[in-house]
Amino acid sequence: MTIEYLADRREFIPTLARWLHEEWGHLRAGETVDDRAARLEGACGYCEVPTAFVAVAGDEPVGCASLLEHDMLTRPELSPWLAGVFGSPGHRRRGIGAALVERVVREAQSLGKSPIYLYTSGSSALYLSLGRSLVERMFYRPLWGNTEVKIMEFATRAP
């Protein structure tokens, strides 16, 4: 498996957009797969914020993650964010998520960005296992009502 800039593998954007929409589309009322694809296209940077990465096995995408300026409407003072960490269902529990997280952290390090943040409404076990710290628990109402989310911080070190 390799992790590449999505900018170099734009042919995977439709597949990734579909996966991400199926996973989290309910969190953004009215958003379509095409909207998600446009947001992925907008994150196709190199050595900058925003940027997106795709995990590739053979010649197939198996996961993705992004480094974004903002990912939580109610916390604009926190920046940048690790976002959209996703492993395809058939490839989970193989270290893809951890590899994607570490790649985004290295990108943030190279840009002198520290700390970086993420939020999750699911399990934070992956992030805690990678030595990340919980900043706070809160209810994030702008997108999906009364669901508790965990905001986590990734302290990065200079390269």
ChimeraX commands (.cxc) that place a marker at each C-alpha (Angstrom):
marker #1 position 0.00,0.00,0.00 radius 0.5
marker #1 position 1.13,3.52,-0.75 radius 0.5
marker #1 position -0.23,6.86,0.40 radius 0.5
marker #1 position -0.27,9.46,-2.31 radius 0.5
marker #1 position -1.44,13.03,-2.78 radius 0.5
marker #1 position -5.01,12.91,-4.07 radius 0.5
marker #1 position -3.93,15.63,-6.50 radius 0.5
marker #1 position -1.90,12.93,-8.28 radius 0.5
marker #1 position -4.76,10.42,-8.28 radius 0.5
marker #1 position -7.80,12.54,-9.12 radius 0.5
marker #1 position -9.34,9.55,-10.94 radius 0.5
marker #1 position -10.23,8.22,-7.47 radius 0.5
marker #1 position -12.30,11.28,-6.48 radius 0.5
marker #1 position -15.67,9.82,-7.60 radius 0.5
marker #1 position -15.10,6.62,-5.60 radius 0.5
marker #1 position -13.88,8.47,-2.51 radius 0.5
marker #1 position -16.75,10.96,-2.71 radius 0.5
marker #1 position -19.25,8.11,-2.84 radius 0.5
marker #1 position -17.64,6.34,0.13 radius 0.5
marker #1 position -17.49,9.51,2.22 radius 0.5
marker #1 position -21.06,10.45,1.32 radius 0.5
marker #1 position -22.30,6.97,2.27 radius 0.5
marker #1 position -20.44,7.19,5.60 radius 0.5
marker #1 position -21.17,10.79,6.60 radius 0.5
marker #1 position -23.65,12.23,4.10 radius 0.5
marker #1 position -26.41,12.21,6.71 radius 0.5
marker #1 position -24.41,14.77,8.69 radius 0.5
marker #1 position -24.75,17.41,5.97 radius 0.5
marker #1 position -28.38,17.72,4.99 radius 0.5
marker #1 position -28.79,18.38,1.30 radius 0.5
marker #1 position -25.20,17.56,0.35 radius 0.5
marker #1 position -24.83,15.32,-2.70 radius 0.5
marker #1 position -22.06,13.01,-3.84 radius 0.5
marker #1 position -21.16,15.68,-6.41 radius 0.5
marker #1 position -20.86,18.27,-3.60 radius 0.5
marker #1 position -18.52,15.93,-1.73 radius 0.5
marker #1 position -16.49,15.38,-4.91 radius 0.5
marker #1 position -16.14,19.15,-5.34 radius 0.5
marker #1 position -14.89,19.48,-1.76 radius 0.5
marker #1 position -12.34,16.71,-2.37 radius 0.5
marker #1 position -11.22,18.43,-5.58 radius 0.5
marker #1 position -10.78,21.64,-3.58 radius 0.5
marker #1 position -8.48,19.81,-1.17 radius 0.5
marker #1 position -6.13,18.60,-3.91 radius 0.5
marker #1 position -3.11,20.58,-2.79 radius 0.5
marker #1 position 0.56,19.81,-2.40 radius 0.5
marker #1 position 2.47,20.76,0.74 radius 0.5
marker #1 position -0.25,23.17,1.84 radius 0.5
marker #1 position -3.51,23.41,3.70 radius 0.5
marker #1 position -5.81,22.06,2.36 radius 0.5
marker #1 position -4.44,18.82,1.04 radius 0.5
marker #1 position -5.85,15.31,0.73 radius 0.5
marker #1 position -4.28,11.87,0.60 radius 0.5
marker #1 position -5.43,8.55,-0.80 radius 0.5
marker #1 position -4.24,5.10,0.27 radius 0.5
marker #1 position -3.73,2.89,-2.77 radius 0.5
marker #1 position -3.32,-0.90,-2.92 radius 0.5
marker #1 position -2.43,-2.18,-6.35 radius 0.5
marker #1 position -4.28,0.35,-8.44 radius 0.5
marker #1 position -7.34,0.69,-6.23 radius 0.5
marker #1 position -8.15,3.27,-3.55 radius 0.5
marker #1 position -8.51,1.78,-0.08 radius 0.5
marker #1 position -8.78,4.90,2.09 radius 0.5
marker #1 position -8.34,8.64,2.39 radius 0.5
marker #1 position -7.72,11.52,4.80 radius 0.5
marker #1 position -7.36,15.30,4.56 radius 0.5
marker #1 position -5.65,18.23,6.25 radius 0.5
marker #1 position -8.10,21.16,6.27 radius 0.5
marker #1 position -8.04,24.71,7.59 radius 0.5
marker #1 position -11.42,24.28,9.34 radius 0.5
marker #1 position -13.69,21.31,9.91 radius 0.5
marker #1 position -15.91,22.41,12.80 radius 0.5
marker #1 position -18.18,25.40,12.31 radius 0.5
marker #1 position -18.41,26.19,16.02 radius 0.5
marker #1 position -14.65,26.11,16.69 radius 0.5
marker #1 position -13.06,28.44,14.11 radius 0.5
marker #1 position -10.20,29.23,16.49 radius 0.5
marker #1 position -8.91,25.67,16.12 radius 0.5
marker #1 position -6.86,25.01,13.00 radius 0.5
marker #1 position -5.83,23.00,11.03 radius 0.5
marker #1 position -7.88,19.80,11.15 radius 0.5
marker #1 position -7.36,16.15,10.28 radius 0.5
marker #1 position -10.59,15.22,8.51 radius 0.5
marker #1 position -12.31,12.50,6.54 radius 0.5
marker #1 position -10.17,9.59,7.75 radius 0.5
marker #1 position -11.76,6.65,5.98 radius 0.5
marker #1 position -10.80,3.07,5.15 radius 0.5
marker #1 position -12.87,1.13,2.66 radius 0.5
marker #1 position -14.96,-1.54,4.39 radius 0.5
marker #1 position -13.12,-4.45,2.77 radius 0.5
marker #1 position -9.74,-3.13,3.94 radius 0.5
marker #1 position -10.36,-2.15,7.56 radius 0.5
marker #1 position -8.24,-3.32,10.49 radius 0.5
marker #1 position -5.12,-3.45,8.31 radius 0.5
marker #1 position -3.41,-0.28,9.52 radius 0.5
marker #1 position -4.66,1.94,6.71 radius 0.5
marker #1 position -6.31,4.48,9.02 radius 0.5
marker #1 position -3.23,4.72,11.22 radius 0.5
marker #1 position -0.98,5.16,8.16 radius 0.5
marker #1 position -3.22,7.91,6.80 radius 0.5
marker #1 position -3.28,9.71,10.15 radius 0.5
marker #1 position 0.50,9.57,10.41 radius 0.5
marker #1 position 0.85,10.88,6.83 radius 0.5
marker #1 position -1.38,13.86,7.60 radius 0.5
marker #1 position 0.59,14.50,10.81 radius 0.5
marker #1 position 3.87,14.46,8.83 radius 0.5
marker #1 position 2.38,16.92,6.34 radius 0.5
marker #1 position 1.36,19.23,9.19 radius 0.5
marker #1 position 4.87,18.93,10.67 radius 0.5
marker #1 position 6.48,19.88,7.37 radius 0.5
marker #1 position 4.25,22.97,7.26 radius 0.5
marker #1 position 5.04,23.95,10.84 radius 0.5
marker #1 position 1.42,23.39,11.89 radius 0.5
marker #1 position 0.99,22.31,15.50 radius 0.5
marker #1 position -1.24,21.20,16.96 radius 0.5
marker #1 position -3.79,19.77,14.57 radius 0.5
marker #1 position -7.31,18.78,15.58 radius 0.5
marker #1 position -9.96,16.25,14.69 radius 0.5
marker #1 position -13.42,15.45,15.86 radius 0.5
marker #1 position -15.23,12.15,15.86 radius 0.5
marker #1 position -18.68,11.03,16.86 radius 0.5
marker #1 position -17.51,7.43,16.81 radius 0.5
marker #1 position -14.81,5.63,18.66 radius 0.5
marker #1 position -11.69,7.59,19.48 radius 0.5
marker #1 position -9.72,4.37,20.13 radius 0.5
marker #1 position -7.58,4.65,16.96 radius 0.5
marker #1 position -6.53,8.20,17.76 radius 0.5
marker #1 position -5.88,7.48,21.44 radius 0.5
marker #1 position -3.79,4.44,20.46 radius 0.5
marker #1 position -1.65,6.75,18.34 radius 0.5
marker #1 position -0.90,8.86,21.41 radius 0.5
marker #1 position -3.31,11.68,20.72 radius 0.5
marker #1 position -5.07,13.55,23.48 radius 0.5
marker #1 position -8.72,14.30,24.11 radius 0.5
marker #1 position -9.38,18.04,24.29 radius 0.5
marker #1 position -13.09,18.02,25.04 radius 0.5
marker #1 position -16.43,16.29,24.60 radius 0.5
marker #1 position -19.29,18.39,23.30 radius 0.5
marker #1 position -22.56,18.26,21.44 radius 0.5
marker #1 position -22.10,19.53,17.90 radius 0.5
marker #1 position -25.53,20.73,16.85 radius 0.5
marker #1 position -24.86,22.59,13.57 radius 0.5
marker #1 position -24.72,19.39,11.56 radius 0.5
marker #1 position -26.59,16.61,13.29 radius 0.5
marker #1 position -28.33,17.52,16.52 radius 0.5
marker #1 position -27.64,15.95,19.85 radius 0.5
marker #1 position -24.73,13.69,18.99 radius 0.5
marker #1 position -21.74,13.86,21.27 radius 0.5
marker #1 position -18.39,14.40,19.56 radius 0.5
marker #1 position -14.87,14.21,20.87 radius 0.5
marker #1 position -12.37,16.87,19.84 radius 0.5
marker #1 position -8.82,15.53,19.84 radius 0.5
marker #1 position -5.46,17.23,19.50 radius 0.5
marker #1 position -2.39,16.00,17.68 radius 0.5
marker #1 position 0.75,17.76,18.90 radius 0.5
marker #1 position 3.26,17.63,16.06 radius 0.5
marker #1 position 7.00,18.03,16.27 radius 0.5
marker #1 position 9.24,19.94,13.88 radius 0.5
marker #1 position 10.69,17.73,11.12 radius 0.5
marker link #1:1,2 radius 0.2
marker link #1:2,3 radius 0.2
marker link #1:3,4 radius 0.2
marker link #1:4,5 radius 0.2
marker link #1:5,6 radius 0.2
marker link #1:6,7 radius 0.2
marker link #1:7,8 radius 0.2
marker link #1:8,9 radius 0.2
marker link #1:9,10 radius 0.2
marker link #1:10,11 radius 0.2
marker link #1:11,12 radius 0.2
marker link #1:12,13 radius 0.2
marker link #1:13,14 radius 0.2
marker link #1:14,15 radius 0.2
marker link #1:15,16 radius 0.2
marker link #1:16,17 radius 0.2
marker link #1:17,18 radius 0.2
marker link #1:18,19 radius 0.2
marker link #1:19,20 radius 0.2
marker link #1:20,21 radius 0.2
marker link #1:21,22 radius 0.2
marker link #1:22,23 radius 0.2
marker link #1:23,24 radius 0.2
marker link #1:24,25 radius 0.2
marker link #1:25,26 radius 0.2
marker link #1:26,27 radius 0.2
marker link #1:27,28 radius 0.2
marker link #1:28,29 radius 0.2
marker link #1:29,30 radius 0.2
marker link #1:30,31 radius 0.2
marker link #1:31,32 radius 0.2
marker link #1:32,33 radius 0.2
marker link #1:33,34 radius 0.2
marker link #1:34,35 radius 0.2
marker link #1:35,36 radius 0.2
marker link #1:36,37 radius 0.2
marker link #1:37,38 radius 0.2
marker link #1:38,39 radius 0.2
marker link #1:39,40 radius 0.2
marker link #1:40,41 radius 0.2
marker link #1:41,42 radius 0.2
marker link #1:42,43 radius 0.2
marker link #1:43,44 radius 0.2
marker link #1:44,45 radius 0.2
marker link #1:45,46 radius 0.2
marker link #1:46,47 radius 0.2
marker link #1:47,48 radius 0.2
marker link #1:48,49 radius 0.2
marker link #1:49,50 radius 0.2
marker link #1:50,51 radius 0.2
marker link #1:51,52 radius 0.2
marker link #1:52,53 radius 0.2
marker link #1:53,54 radius 0.2
marker link #1:54,55 radius 0.2
marker link #1:55,56 radius 0.2
marker link #1:56,57 radius 0.2
marker link #1:57,58 radius 0.2
marker link #1:58,59 radius 0.2
marker link #1:59,60 radius 0.2
marker link #1:60,61 radius 0.2
marker link #1:61,62 radius 0.2
marker link #1:62,63 radius 0.2
marker link #1:63,64 radius 0.2
marker link #1:64,65 radius 0.2
marker link #1:65,66 radius 0.2
marker link #1:66,67 radius 0.2
marker link #1:67,68 radius 0.2
marker link #1:68,69 radius 0.2
marker link #1:69,70 radius 0.2
marker link #1:70,71 radius 0.2
marker link #1:71,72 radius 0.2
marker link #1:72,73 radius 0.2
marker link #1:73,74 radius 0.2
marker link #1:74,75 radius 0.2
marker link #1:75,76 radius 0.2
marker link #1:76,77 radius 0.2
marker link #1:77,78 radius 0.2
marker link #1:78,79 radius 0.2
marker link #1:79,80 radius 0.2
marker link #1:80,81 radius 0.2
marker link #1:81,82 radius 0.2
marker link #1:82,83 radius 0.2
marker link #1:83,84 radius 0.2
marker link #1:84,85 radius 0.2
marker link #1:85,86 radius 0.2
marker link #1:86,87 radius 0.2
marker link #1:87,88 radius 0.2
marker link #1:88,89 radius 0.2
marker link #1:89,90 radius 0.2
marker link #1:90,91 radius 0.2
marker link #1:91,92 radius 0.2
marker link #1:92,93 radius 0.2
marker link #1:93,94 radius 0.2
marker link #1:94,95 radius 0.2
marker link #1:95,96 radius 0.2
marker link #1:96,97 radius 0.2
marker link #1:97,98 radius 0.2
marker link #1:98,99 radius 0.2
marker link #1:99,100 radius 0.2
marker link #1:100,101 radius 0.2
marker link #1:101,102 radius 0.2
marker link #1:102,103 radius 0.2
marker link #1:103,104 radius 0.2
marker link #1:104,105 radius 0.2
marker link #1:105,106 radius 0.2
marker link #1:106,107 radius 0.2
marker link #1:107,108 radius 0.2
marker link #1:108,109 radius 0.2
marker link #1:109,110 radius 0.2
marker link #1:110,111 radius 0.2
marker link #1:111,112 radius 0.2
marker link #1:112,113 radius 0.2
marker link #1:113,114 radius 0.2
marker link #1:114,115 radius 0.2
marker link #1:115,116 radius 0.2
marker link #1:116,117 radius 0.2
marker link #1:117,118 radius 0.2
marker link #1:118,119 radius 0.2
marker link #1:119,120 radius 0.2
marker link #1:120,121 radius 0.2
marker link #1:121,122 radius 0.2
marker link #1:122,123 radius 0.2
marker link #1:123,124 radius 0.2
marker link #1:124,125 radius 0.2
marker link #1:125,126 radius 0.2
marker link #1:126,127 radius 0.2
marker link #1:127,128 radius 0.2
marker link #1:128,129 radius 0.2
marker link #1:129,130 radius 0.2
marker link #1:130,131 radius 0.2
marker link #1:131,132 radius 0.2
marker link #1:132,133 radius 0.2
marker link #1:133,134 radius 0.2
marker link #1:134,135 radius 0.2
marker link #1:135,136 radius 0.2
marker link #1:136,137 radius 0.2
marker link #1:137,138 radius 0.2
marker link #1:138,139 radius 0.2
marker link #1:139,140 radius 0.2
marker link #1:140,141 radius 0.2
marker link #1:141,142 radius 0.2
marker link #1:142,143 radius 0.2
marker link #1:143,144 radius 0.2
marker link #1:144,145 radius 0.2
marker link #1:145,146 radius 0.2
marker link #1:146,147 radius 0.2
marker link #1:147,148 radius 0.2
marker link #1:148,149 radius 0.2
marker link #1:149,150 radius 0.2
marker link #1:150,151 radius 0.2
marker link #1:151,152 radius 0.2
marker link #1:152,153 radius 0.2
marker link #1:153,154 radius 0.2
marker link #1:154,155 radius 0.2
marker link #1:155,156 radius 0.2
marker link #1:156,157 radius 0.2
marker link #1:157,158 radius 0.2
marker link #1:158,159 radius 0.2
view
